[in-house]
Amino acid sequence: MNSWRSLVRCQRGAAAAELVLIMPFLVLLMFGGLELGYYFYSQHQVVKGVRDGARYASRQSFESLNCTAGTVPAGIATAIQEVTRTGRVSGGTARVPGWVNSDIAVTLTCPTTALKTGIYANESNAPRINLSASVAYQSLFAGVGVIDSTYTLNATQQAAVMGI
């Protein structure tokens, strides 16, 4: 009976037992934090890419992007998609893993009321370029963290074509 009491009162393994009990929560918190940080970083890269692509598209000439044609020529659309996806007209490594040009939609909008001032004085309408991207998120830890690969990263941007 005396040895049983001494065993119950022994404190030598208490810290190790507490660590074993709390360790799964710490691991989940660590992986979840890393996954969430990577998700926000990837979302920022998509938003930044769409913004860069719209800025590049807005500097195309009025001969290329105008309300008379009403569409974006295929070569210019591909260049806009490459700038959006990689940051370069010539292409390269995507800002976000798995991001392809088909994830980016490039459209031209022509307003119903004509703007006849400034750089648009000689144009029939002031064209606006619209970019939208929807990229499948690729999880860092394949769903071990909080966010898995079923999420998508979305961004849209609109810019007036300046014809510069």
Protein Blocks (a to p, Z undefined) as FASTA:
>chain_A
ZZmmmmmmpcklmmmmmmmmmmmmmmmmmmmmmmmmmmmmmmmmmmmmmmmmmmmmmmpc
fklmccklopacfklmmmmmmmmmnopanbpadfbghiafklpccdddddfbdcfehjll
mpmbdcddddddddddddfkgomambdckbccddddddddehZZ
